[in-house]
Amino acid sequence: MADLAKLPVTIVTGFLGAGKTTLISHLIRHAGGRRLAVIVNEFGTLGVDGDILKSCAIPDCPADNIVELANGCICCTVADDFIPTVEALLALEPRPDHILIETSGLALPKPLLRAFDWPAIRSRITVDGVIALADAEAVADGRFAPDLDALAAQRLADPGIDHETPLSEVFEDQLACADIVLLTKADLAGPQGVAAARAVIAAETPRPLPVIELVDGVIDPRVLLGLGAAAEDDLAARPSHHDGEDDHEHQDFDSIVLTLGEIADPAALAARIERLARDRQILRVKGYAAVAGKPMRLLVQAVGARVRHQYDRPWRAGEARATALVVIAEQGRIDATAIRAALEG
């Protein structure tokens, strides 16, 4: 009976820009009467994803149930951030029925699973399931291809490509820990791209997994919530590149937050971000922009050179109208002066 009383937790993992926040926003709005709580692990100091999710708050998942952890990768800050946050959510009245955890794009899920064995929480919560999101278009493009010959050919074509990048290890570890893989942006990849991505995922996973195509985060929550996987008790079936290591580092990635003034034209900002991504191999840009003469705040989300922007809400009374963008890249590619100049045009 004690196991039946454990609070279920779903871990949502995936590479940068795979669509984790979009998925969780959908789950919040279609929870089917469940009282949800959400833990968001930001990479960088600007709370973009948490703010997006709080704007989706409903009575069964109020803004107070959505907590941001911005002090680093959740799998590296277990004792300082994760355990106290879970304890605080367990103490809420009314208590949540289900907790969703959105990891950063760089998080390795297995160290997080191990945290569920901590004495303070192990009898009170269980990992209902690990959901890995994979960008169909990115996978189909060969960014995580398991074929060493193909990787060698890529290296010959572009000396800047490493056959074993940290990104590939993160991707493989996320798949290896998953109970379900969601293949996102299937509409952009097309049938051939989806087929290619499925082949890569099948080759990388250590056991057969359901792979579900997804567009704009839309899925029946019953498919993802209530799996009963108890993943914390199944670690041996979820191998990692880092098994046997006491810890891991994410020093292969850097991020900066740039605060700029108002912009005149959203399309021009998007074009500058596209050029920046191509010229400096930027992985991700996300944040907000203040557009001159507009009462609404502009939400900006970029994965590589693909940029999306939309007005998300009015500026609040007393809120400083400013443009703030998180820029994420592999180590050595962050030059704050050059990036600022590129974005300011």
Disulfide bonds with the S-S distance in Angstrom:
none
